[in-house]
Amino acid sequence: MGAETGLPDWGTMRAELAQYGGITVMIPAAIIIAVWLRYSNPRALRAWIITVGVAYSVVALSKLLFKGWGLSFQHLDIAVISGHAMNTCLMLTVALSLVVRQFNPAVRWPAAGAGLLAGAWFGAYCVAPYIHPLNEALAGVTVGAVAAIAFLWRIETTHVRVSPSFIGGGLVVLLACALVPKFNAELLLNRVAITLSGADQAHQTPSWRLDAAHTKAE
């Protein structure tokens, strides 16, 4: 269909959308939210820094353990936790809730729910199967969702006020970041994992997936 009409097909569009969940877009999103909070409430900013730090550490640890030592959750079909899915679910949920909170605080949690649903859809239909298998994408969604809800609950009684100019400026910066070439941190993680573990090379594909693919081919 896509080839006949000259337009990209749905699968290609999903694969391209998945790239926007990477750190080239999502780290600036985290910084933009931090700036919003910095000029609104330092207590909320501290909670945000801790939230992002913990979520990123969980994802990074899963990747280092697998890449360096081959440790994974075979019974769950999870080698690593998807950073793309975690990033999108966390940033989208928190950003939507914070923005809506400025205009109608009563719907801040429904907005967060919409962000969670959008993040889950992104993980299940864009990140999977193009960047990670479904279970790894859903694991990332879970980490992002838990982190987002924990952060929003933590600041529930905190006064957070973000000016419309800050919101607009943040969206402009985020759009600019979305247009630049996407950076992938996997090579850096590979080097760190090899250095820490002493392995000759980083693990890439878990053995049970290779065995399953070989069995299926037979």
GIRA-V834593 format. One record per pair of residues at least 12 apart in sequence whose C-alpha atoms are under 6 Angstrom apart, sorted by the first residue. I is the first residue (numbers start at 1). J is the second residue. D is the distance in whole Angstrom. If there is no record, write none. Layout:
I J D
I J D
//
This chain:
14 126 5
15 126 6
15 130 6
18 126 5
18 127 5
21 84 4
21 88 5
22 84 5
24 182 6
24 183 6
25 177 6
25 178 6
32 170 6
36 162 6
40 160 6
40 161 5
59 81 5
62 80 5
63 80 5
64 193 5
67 193 6
67 202 5
67 203 4
68 193 4
68 194 6
68 197 5
68 202 6
78 136 5
81 136 5
81 139 6
81 140 5
82 136 6
82 137 5
82 140 5
85 123 5
85 137 6
85 140 5
85 141 5
86 140 4
86 141 5
86 143 6
86 144 4
88 119 6
89 116 6
89 119 4
89 141 6
89 144 5
89 145 6
90 144 4
90 145 6
90 148 5
92 115 5
93 112 5
93 115 4
93 116 6
94 148 6
96 111 6
97 111 5
97 112 5
120 141 6
123 137 5
190 202 6
//
